[in-house]
Amino acid sequence: MNKYLANIFKILFVVLFVAIVVATFVIALPKYRHARGLMDQKERIMKAIDEKRATIAEIKTKQHRFNTDREFVETLARQNRRVFPGELVFVFDD
């Protein structure tokens, strides 16, 4: 009778252990997937932030050139068909 009782306890222990492992896996898997999704979202957001910072740096450079470089301002004005007072401009469109 002791052998049977010992075997039953062994089987129950194995079943309980497997049930705990499966329950832990079932509970942890969705949380892992959610955490992985959040990490991916963070990477996308950080990439977008880096792109925006690069854009801001480029705009600040142009702004600085606009404030300090007269030739740059004149080039932009000419591209937008602006002229100095009294100037005569001939525009040839293709």
N, C-alpha and C positions, 0 to 999 in steps of 0.2 A: 504494500500500500504506500510505503514511503517513496518507492521508485516512481509510482504513478503520480503522486503529489509533486515530487521534484520535477518530473517531466512536464507536468501541467504548469508549474511556476516558470519553468524555462520558456515554454511556449508563450505564456502570457507576457513574460518579460520581453521576448523578441517582438511580439505583436505590439506591445505598448511602445517599444523603442521605434519600431517602423512607423507607427501612427504619429508619434511625436515628430519624427523626421519629416514625414509627409506633410503634417500640419504646418510645421515651420517653413517648409518649402512653399506651400500654397499661400501662406501669409506673406512671406518675404518677396516672392516673385513680383507681384504687382507693385510693391513699394520700390523694388529695384528698377523696374521699368519706368516708373514715375520719376525716380531720381535721375535715371539716364536721360529721360526726356527733358528734364529741367537743365541738366548739364549741356545738352545739345542746344537748347534755347539760349542759355547763357553764352555759349560760343557764338551763336548767330548775332546776338545783341552786341557782344564785345566787338565783333567784326564790323558791324554797322557803326558803332561808336568810333572805331579807328578810321573808318572811311569818312565820317563826318569831321573828325579832327583834321584829317588831311585836307578836306575841302575848306575848312575854316582857315587853316594855315595858308592855303593858296589864296584865299580871298584877302587875308590880312597882308600878304605879300603884294598883291595887286593894289590894295588900298594904300600901302606905303609908297609904292611906285607912283600911284596917282597923285599923292601929296608931294612927292619930291622930284619926280622926273618929268620935266616939261616936254621932252620929246615923246614920251609914252602917251601923255595926254593929247598931244597934237596928233599922234598916229591914230589914237582912238577917235578923235574928232573927225579926222579925214575919212576914216572908215565909215563913219555915220553921216558923211556928206555935210559936215559943218565947215564953215569958212570964216576967215577973219573979215572984219568990216572993210569994204572997198575991194575985196578980192573978186576976181572973175574966174569961175571954175567951169571947165568943160568936162562933161561926164559922157562917156561912151559906153553904152550897154551892149553886150554881145547879143 
